[in-house]
Amino acid sequence: MASFFTIPNAKRWFRTILLLTLLSSTTACASDPSLYTAGSQQIAAEPVTDFDSYRDRVRAVLEANRVALDGFPREQQIDWNLPFRRVAAKGCPSGESTGILLIHGLSDSPFVFQDLADYLSDRCVEVRTLLLQGHGTRPGDMIRASASVWRQQVRNHFRALAESVDRPFIGGFSLGGALATEYALSGQDPTPAGLVALAPAWELNGLGSYLWLARVADLFGDFVEEEPELNPVKYESLAFNAGAQTADVLSETQDLLESRQHWDLPLFLVATEADSVINLDYLVQQFRNRFTHPDSRMLVFRDLRQPWPETRQSPRIESRNSFLPQFNILEFSHQSLAISASNELYGPGAPLQRCLEPNQMSVETCRQLSPEELWFSAWHGEPGAVPTSRLTWNPWFPDMADQIAKFLTTLRPADQP
């Protein structure tokens, strides 16, 4: 599916909105129309006094609202979408404890952090996740989702983490990275010890100035398009309201980012040069110019055969090669960053790895290609030199996760030199 954030021409996108709203009564959709209507219950932003009780309440909502997709047991789909907590592994040294709250992206679920959470907890970091309102059940629940509820969820869960560990960090992926950044820069108590942001939605490619149009389109219809749903842990269809609520978060996050010349908050930032969603130049410039803490680091996946512009260079920025022909990988996608090779859904040979989001061809055509013919890349709106599907996993995951673990566990407190 072409993400709402990857369409490069905003005027063409707006014309598409108008066309889709006019044709909404005839748009083809998947076999179950209940996917595209709101369910009977919504996840609320309740105080978190006990994580297990919170998880049980979310499970009850998923049990009531989840529309199961073909190919996977319904109960397993519910388990995959549930928020989870990983406590620090047994045998970790006593003393100051460390934890992080990780926030998933738009249309996604906490499943995206399963691999990173396992890695970090083995290295003595407690990991908590949450399920943002509207997610994990059916795309129709995004029609009623609210950015204000997302923010309150983040506040409640971070406060709960801060009561449990001595050094609480906050982090997220994509939209979740923006929500984490917004909280971290807002001056609210408790204050995070640092921020981990994976491809955070600080500025979008092509559409950053046009997201407000989603509110206009939302008056005429519910969805940009009702896509067939194939992924049990991430929606393919995008509600106009999802774009409108995302616009709210991005606007507030950018205002905060740009409200100070320098932020002393320690930041670990991850990005891919080929990201079809996020504006890499904006991330780099914010990192270089505003996040000046000496322990802040940025990791970029890029084609090392190509020169790296001087305007993107810094001793605190490291690069890893994203052109890996031994894996038929041309470049890294937005979605691939947090996923390890052993992931049960997205890793090599897993059910969703091969042809979940092929570029400029049907899923059926993609599945007919031999392993040698099919390459993997970011999402592209135009045909490439070879047939590609969107990359779903990160071959550099162990290196990235190890750097994040060291950032969390060895970061110097602000009052130490």
TORNU-534410 format. One record per residue (C-alpha): residue in one letter; x, y, z. Coordinates in steps of 0.2 Angstrom, whole numbers, plus 5000, padded with zeros to 4 digits. Layout:
REM TORNU-534410
AXYZ/...
REM end
This chain:
REM TORNU-534410
M500050005000/A500650184996/S500650265013/F499750425016/F501450505019/T502350455004/I501350524990/P502550654983/N501350784974/A500250864986/K499150944973/R498850774965/W498450704982/F497150834985/R496350794968/T496350614973/I495450654990/L494150744980/L493950604968/L493850474982/T492550564991/L491450574976/L491750394972/S491650334990/S490050234988/T490750134974/T492550104981/A493049914982/C493549854998/A494049695007/S492649555010/D492249615028/P491449785028/S491549795047/L493349825045/Y492950005040/T491750045053/A492050095071/G491849965085/S490849975100/Q492250015112/Q493750125112/I495450125122/A495450265134/A496750365142/E496650295160/P497950315174/V499150165174/T499250105192/D499649925187/F500249865170/D499449695171/S497749775174/Y498049895160/R498449755148/D496849665154/R495849815150/V496549825133/R496349645129/A494449665133/V494349805120/L495249695107/E494149555111/A492649655108/N493249755093/R494549655084/V494049605066/A495149455062/L496049435046/D496149275036/G497749175038/F498049195057/P497049135072/R496049275080/E496749255097/Q498549265091/Q498149425082/I497449495098/D499049435107/W500149515094/N499349685096/L499249695115/P500449815124/F501849725134/R503049745147/R504849665148/V505649675165/A507549685166/A508249505165/K508749405180/G510449435186/C510549615182/P511649715195/S510749795209/G510749985210/E510050125199/S508750045187/T508350105169/G506750085159/I506050155143/L504250185136/L504150145118/I502750215107/H502250135091/G501850225074/L500250275065/S499150115060/D500450015069/S500549915085/P501749875100/F502249725090/V503449835081/F504549835097/Q504549655101/D506349625095/L507049785103/A506149755119/D506849575121/Y508649645117/L508549785129/S507749685143/D509249555142/R510349705145/C509549765161/V508349895154/E506449875158/V505349905142/R503549965142/T502449985127/L500650055125/L499250035112/L498750205105/Q496850235104/G496150175088/H497450045084/G497549855086/T495749815082/R495149875065/P495450025053/G493750095057/D494250135075/M495450265068/I493850365063/R493650415081/A495450425087/S496050585095/A497850655097/S497350725114/V496950545120/W498650485113/R499550625122/Q498650585139/Q499050395136/V500950445134/R500850555150/N500050415160/H501150275155/F502750375157/R502250435174/A501950245178/L503650205171/A504550345181/E503750275197/S504550105193/V506350145188/D507650265193/R508150325175/P506550335164/F506850365145/I505550385132/G505550335114/G504550295099/F504450255080/S503750365067/L502150455074/G502650375091/G504350455089/A503450625087/L502350595102/A503950545113/T504850705107/E503350815111/Y503250745128/A505150755131/L505250935126/S503650995134/G504351025151/Q503150905160/D503550805175/P504250685177/T505650725165/P506450595154/A508250555156/G508450545137/L507550515121/V507650375108/A506850415091/L506750295076/A506250385060/P505250505071/A503850605061/W504650775064/E504350825046/L503650725032/N504150705014/G503050805002/L501550825013/G502050915029/S501151075024/Y499650995017/L499050875032/W497751005037/L496850955021/A496450795029/R495250885041/V494350955026/A494250785017/D493650705034/L492050805032/F491550705016/G492150525019/D493050415032/F494450335022/V495750385009/E495450215002/E494850055010/E496249935006/P496249745008/E496949705025/L498349575025/N499449625040/P498749565057/V499849695066/K499749855055/Y498249935046/E498449955027/S496950075025/L497050255031/A495650355038/F495650545035/N495450575053/A497150485056/G497950615045/A497150755054/Q497650695071/T499450665065/A499450845058/D499050895076/V500450805083/L501750855070/S501251035072/E501551035091/T503150935089/Q503851055076/D503351205087/L504251135102/L505851085092/E506051255085/S505651345101/R507451335107/Q509051355098/H509751215108/W509051065118/D510150985131/L509150825131/P510150675126/L509550595110/F509850435101/L509150455083/V508950325069/A508550355051/T508650285034/E509150385019/A507850305008/D506450345019/S504850375009/V503950445024/I505150555034/N506150705029/L507950655032/D508750825030/Y507550895043/L508050765055/V509950785052/Q509850975054/Q508850965070/F510050845077/R511650935072/N511051115077/R509851085092/F510250925100/T511950975107/H512150855121/P513850775119/D513150595122/S511850615108/R512050505093/M511250475076/L511350315066/V510950325047/F510750185035/R511250235018/D512150185002/L513950195007/R514450194988/Q513750374987/P514550524995/W513750595011/P513450785009/E514550895021/T512950975027/R512450805035/Q514150765043/S514550765061/P515650665073/R514150615082/I513250545066/E513750365061/S513250275045/R512950095040/N512850025023/S511049995017/F511549925000/L511649745004/P511549634988/Q511949474997/F510149495004/N509449574988/I509249734997/L509449904988/E509050015003/F508150015019/S506350065021/H505450165035/Q504550005042/S506149895043/L507149985056/A506549905072/I506349725065/S507649585068/A508049445056/S507149325069/N505549415069/E504049295067/L503049395055/Y504349515046/G506049425046/P506749325031/G505549185027/A504149245039/P502349265033/L502449455029/Q504249475023/R504149435005/C502749524996/L501749625009/E501949795000/P502649764982/N503149924972/Q502149954957/M501449774955/S500149664962/V500449544977/E500049404965/T501349464952/C502649484966/R502349304973/Q502649234956/L504449304956/S505949194960/P507049234975/E508349294963/E507149414954/L506349504969/W507349644977/F506949744993/S506849934995/A505950075002/W504250114995/H504250194978/G502850274968/E503750244951/P504450074944/G506250044947/A507649954937/V507149784946/P505549724954/T505549774972/S504449744988/R504549855003/L505949795015/T505249725032/W506749695042/N508449765047/P510049665044/W510949785055/F509749765069/P511049695082/D512149835080/M510849965081/A510049885096/D511749865105/Q512050055102/I510350095109/A510649985124/K512350075128/F511550245126/L510250195139/T511350115152/T512950215151/L512250395148/R513050515160/P511850605171/A511650795166/D512550855182/Q514050755178/P515450805166/
REM end
